[in-house]
Amino acid sequence: MIWTGLAVTGGTLGAGNIEGTIRVTRRLTRQRVTPVVPAYHRGVVAPAEQPSAGWDREELDRVAVYLESSAELPSTPVIAQLEQRGRRFLSHTLVVPAGSTVSFPNRDPIFHNVFSLSRAKSFDLGNYRQNETRSVVFTKAGVVQVYCHLHPNMAASIVVTPNKWAAKPSPAGAFVLEAVPPGRHAVVVWHPSAGSFRKNVQVGGGAVQLDFEIPVDERQP
Amino acid sequence: MRKPPFAWRVFVLAFVPVCGVLVGSLTAVRMMMADQVKEGLRSSLRQTHEFLVRIRSQQELQNTRMLSVIAENPSLKAGFALLRLAGAGGEQERRTLEDQILEISQSLGFDLVLAANHDGEWTAGVRRQGEGWTQVDRGNVERSGSGLMRLEGKTYAITAIPVNLGEENLGALAVGRLFDFSEFTTPAVLTHNHRVLESNVPGVTRQEIEAALAGCESSSECELRLNGETYLSLPVQKLSLGRGYVVRSLQSVDAASMPMEVVMTRVLRLAGTVAVLLLVGVSVVASKSVVRPLTDLANRLSENWKLGEMKPVNILATTREVEELARAFNHAALALSDAQGRLSNAYLEFIQSMASAIDARDVYTAGHSLRVSEYSCAIGQAVGLDEHELEALRVGALLHDVGKIGVPDAVLQKPGRLTDEEFEIIKQHPVIGKRIVERVEGFHRYLPIVELHHESFDGSGYPHGLRGDEVPKEVRIVRVADSYDAMTSDRPYRKGMSHEAAMEILRQCSGTHFDPELVEAFASLGSNPVRGRDLVSLAEAVGTSGNVVLPELAKEWQQ
């Protein structure tokens, strides 16, 4: 753990950065007793479970970091894109502040569909062809799980944050929430399977350092 | 060419038909056995077929169950619905469905997954290729339901079910497994419209099978030859494979009949050999028993023939026909011997007249021929000649001086001593006699006596000067008898010698003129060599028919 030092600047009650690192760890999981389906057929052996080299980086890509506060903090809506390419949503997790518009362009030569049944926003954009796009405005903060009706394996999460202080960690796991208004807040780290991890923080001049460790179940291949 | 003996004919007639029947029945047994083998094969093939059909329908059921689960996959249904809405020409919709199928297929154990639109047209499909999967070229896909499907050189067994959304039909989904013969315990062939698609017959190419199957009806039993082996081929019935597809299983008839064949061959060889041997034996016995009476008869007849007699044979025979034959022969023999008797009488008369003609020429030697004949017969008997030789001797002796016919009376009847010239003429009589007798048929056996009866034992005789054994024995006998009679007979110019004196002279000349053995034999007969037999001999000489000349001669001689 690197402590960059608590830079206590002279300014009191000034906005400050919240910086930190997120480490993804592997949680011990139960042994799986049921073989995967292909193992039944033609003696195909399921690939042995071994962590891939970029495992934690991939998991970090699913992580969203955002600020929760009892105070009313401003939100600046953005226009974002969640592409459908190669029968996947790019990327797994999209972080947008409330009020943002997200478009879902279809980059595959086949039809896709986008729908959600989440409480924060439920919608169904129907089936549409390559290079067509349809968009949705997310007004309410929350996690919206997005699926494709045609391709059950396709899934993405859109984390609609209540304010504009939101980020995805860098591949190394570092994040910065810049110029957070002073006061008492909570930093939430969210992961689709691991859930939310919350840490309270007092911002009042100077940078605040927060480190998270997220135990993640290994995903099934 | 020699004619085959009767026994052969009987043998062949007995042997050949029974042999034919034997061969025929053995062949029939063999054919029945072959039929039996084929029937066995047929039923074993049918059993295999039933087993196969059961397996296949179970597979089909399993596939259908699995398919109906897959077909309820909402995503897939959505894909079908997408296609349904797009109608024809929705390429992206089609690709979407194809993509879905590809994804599904990877987790299923099938080799082919196909999707049809609601018109029943296969619109999307993927098939296993090596490790991965490839799209199916729709142009090659046959439009058919369940059964077999031929795709890119491979045969798939297809199971299809419809995909419905509520009441509405969206299309159909089908899965296929590569068709192979792994379930077949026997060699099998898959044909489609007479083309061989698959076969698991080892060591035979499809072309060869196709050629062999060319004569077969597609849905009936058939026999074909592969690699020099005969196979029985039966199409699998009740296996719904689709139009034109026929699966035939094969069984080698040769392999199946081999053990039985071996046993049969052994049995037939043994039974055949025994039967043929038995048959040969029976035929031989039969032919012998048929032929024996005939052979017996023939032997008796030929014995008669050898003896030159025609006496009746014993008509007691084992069969009626042979008895008839013997009886007929006896009739003929009787007639013949009758004729022969008459002939021999005539012949005898002829000889007698010859002999008396000779004696008549030379009155001084009247009865000479008859006496010489008698003496000769006596000597012949003494030295053990047989009946035939005695007969020849008797007649020959009668004729021995026949040549004197050719001697002029002046010489022959000259009283007193002959001059040398006259004696030379006399010496010609054996040669003249030879010339006479030579021309008479049947008299050749008497020639030596006529020609050589003046040959001496030491070779000093005439006409050839032969000696010892060069002169036949009967001639030597006549030589002795002739000389004895000449000496003991009275001549106009001298009285005949006494027996003793004549014997003395014979003894003196024994070894020079006469054969000593014969002289001795003659001597042993005593002073009257033909006494006691005279009348009998005369009677014999005269024969049964009354003869005018000979009795007179005999009387004359007895006086």
Contacts between the chains, C-beta under 8 A, distances in Angstrom:
chain1	res1	chain2	res2	distance
A	37	B	107	5.0
A	38	B	106	7.4
A	38	B	107	5.5
A	40	B	109	7.1
A	41	B	107	7.5
A	41	B	108	6.6
A	41	B	109	3.3
A	42	B	109	5.3
A	87	B	99	7.3
A	109	B	92	6.6
A	109	B	95	6.1
A	110	B	92	6.1
A	110	B	95	4.9
A	110	B	96	4.0
A	110	B	99	5.0
A	111	B	82	5.9
A	111	B	92	6.0
A	111	B	93	6.3
A	111	B	96	4.2
A	113	B	78	7.3
A	127	B	78	7.6
A	127	B	82	5.7
A	129	B	92	5.0
A	130	B	92	6.5
A	149	B	74	7.5
A	149	B	75	6.5
A	149	B	78	5.3
A	150	B	75	5.5
A	150	B	78	5.4
A	150	B	79	5.9
A	150	B	82	7.3
A	150	B	96	6.3
A	150	B	100	6.7
A	151	B	75	6.5
A	151	B	100	7.5
A	151	B	103	7.6
A	152	B	75	5.1
A	153	B	103	7.6
